[in-house]
Amino acid sequence: MSMRHRDPPLPAATFHILIALADQERHGYAIMRDIAERTSGQFRIGPATLYTSIKRMTEAGLIEEAGERDDSAAEARRRYYRLTKAGRAAAIAEANRLESVLTQAHARFAPVRTRPGRRWA
């Protein structure tokens, strides 16, 4: 039986950054704000984690810097990022992996659900 190589799970910060860039180009602060808003504050990343992740993701070809902006001087200093095809593929693969894990968890823990409106006991 041959084993297929599978990519390891993405770090949570990397996955959240990819999601933040899925629908539009964003600069660093906008990425942090999107993550905090989308997760209702349950997942926050600070500047050090964000920019370390962005550097690694750029080197890995998952994201790239977007072109120059014609916006105000303040906006022109900001670096904007966008997904690459590889980044979109990695995000979709990770979402599928997480969906599979969640399906397994629901199947295993379904008998311990206690009442409607509460997902887990």
C-alpha positions as CSV (number, residue, x, y, z in Angstrom):
1,M,0.0,0.0,0.0
2,S,1.6,3.3,-1.0
3,M,1.4,6.3,1.3
4,R,0.6,9.7,-0.2
5,H,2.5,12.7,1.0
6,R,0.3,15.2,2.8
7,D,1.3,18.6,3.8
8,P,1.5,19.2,7.5
9,P,-1.2,21.3,9.2
10,L,-0.7,25.0,8.8
11,P,0.0,27.0,11.9
12,A,-3.1,28.8,13.1
13,A,-1.7,32.2,12.4
14,T,-0.8,31.3,8.9
15,F,-4.3,29.9,8.2
16,H,-6.0,33.0,9.6
17,I,-3.8,35.3,7.5
18,L,-4.7,33.3,4.4
19,I,-8.4,33.6,5.2
20,A,-8.0,37.4,5.8
21,L,-6.5,37.7,2.3
22,A,-9.0,35.4,0.6
23,D,-11.3,38.2,-0.6
24,Q,-9.0,41.2,-0.9
25,E,-5.6,42.6,-0.6
26,R,-4.8,44.0,2.9
27,H,-2.0,45.6,4.8
28,G,-0.7,44.3,8.2
29,Y,-3.0,46.2,10.5
30,A,-6.1,45.4,8.4
31,I,-5.1,41.7,8.5
32,M,-4.9,41.8,12.3
33,R,-8.2,43.6,12.6
34,D,-9.9,41.2,10.2
35,I,-8.8,38.2,12.2
36,A,-9.9,39.7,15.5
37,E,-13.3,40.7,14.1
38,R,-13.9,37.5,12.2
39,T,-13.1,35.4,15.3
40,S,-15.0,37.7,17.7
41,G,-11.7,38.3,19.5
42,Q,-11.0,34.6,20.2
43,F,-7.9,34.6,18.1
44,R,-5.6,37.6,18.0
45,I,-2.1,37.9,16.7
46,G,0.3,40.6,17.5
47,P,2.6,42.5,15.2
48,A,5.6,40.2,15.9
49,T,3.7,37.1,15.0
50,L,2.0,38.7,12.1
51,Y,5.2,40.0,10.4
52,T,7.2,36.9,11.1
53,S,4.4,34.9,9.6
54,I,4.1,37.2,6.6
55,K,7.9,36.9,6.0
56,R,7.7,33.1,6.1
57,M,4.6,33.0,3.9
58,T,6.2,35.3,1.3
59,E,9.3,33.1,1.2
60,A,7.1,30.0,0.8
61,G,5.2,31.6,-2.0
62,L,1.8,31.6,-0.2
63,I,1.4,35.3,-0.4
64,E,3.1,38.2,-2.2
65,E,3.3,42.0,-1.9
66,A,0.7,43.7,-4.0
67,G,1.6,46.6,-6.3
68,E,1.9,50.3,-5.4
69,R,-1.1,52.3,-4.1
70,D,-2.3,55.6,-5.4
71,D,-3.9,56.4,-2.1
72,S,-2.9,59.0,0.5
73,A,0.7,59.3,1.7
74,A,-0.1,57.3,4.8
75,E,-1.6,54.5,2.7
76,A,1.4,54.6,0.3
77,R,3.7,53.6,3.2
78,R,1.8,50.5,4.0
79,R,2.6,47.2,2.4
80,Y,-0.3,45.3,1.0
81,Y,-0.4,41.6,0.6
82,R,-2.4,39.2,-1.5
83,L,-2.8,35.4,-1.9
84,T,-0.9,33.5,-4.6
85,K,-2.4,30.5,-6.3
86,A,-0.3,28.3,-4.0
87,G,-1.6,30.2,-1.0
88,R,-5.2,29.8,-2.0
89,A,-4.6,26.0,-2.6
90,A,-2.9,25.7,0.8
91,A,-5.9,27.5,2.5
92,I,-8.4,25.3,0.8
93,A,-6.5,22.1,1.6
94,E,-6.2,23.2,5.3
95,A,-10.0,24.0,5.4
96,N,-10.7,20.5,4.0
97,R,-8.4,18.9,6.5
98,L,-10.0,20.8,9.4
99,E,-13.5,19.9,8.1
100,S,-12.5,16.2,8.1
101,V,-11.2,16.5,11.7
102,L,-14.4,18.3,12.8
103,T,-16.6,15.6,11.2
104,Q,-14.6,12.9,13.1
105,A,-15.0,14.8,16.3
106,H,-18.8,15.2,15.8
107,A,-19.1,11.5,15.1
108,R,-17.1,10.5,18.2
109,F,-18.7,13.0,20.6
110,A,-22.2,13.0,19.3
111,P,-23.5,10.7,22.1
112,V,-22.3,13.1,24.8
113,R,-24.2,16.1,23.5
114,T,-26.6,17.1,26.2
115,R,-29.1,19.6,25.0
116,P,-30.1,21.6,22.0
117,G,-28.1,24.8,21.6
118,R,-25.1,23.3,23.3
119,R,-22.6,21.7,20.9
120,W,-20.6,19.6,23.4
121,A,-21.0,18.4,26.9
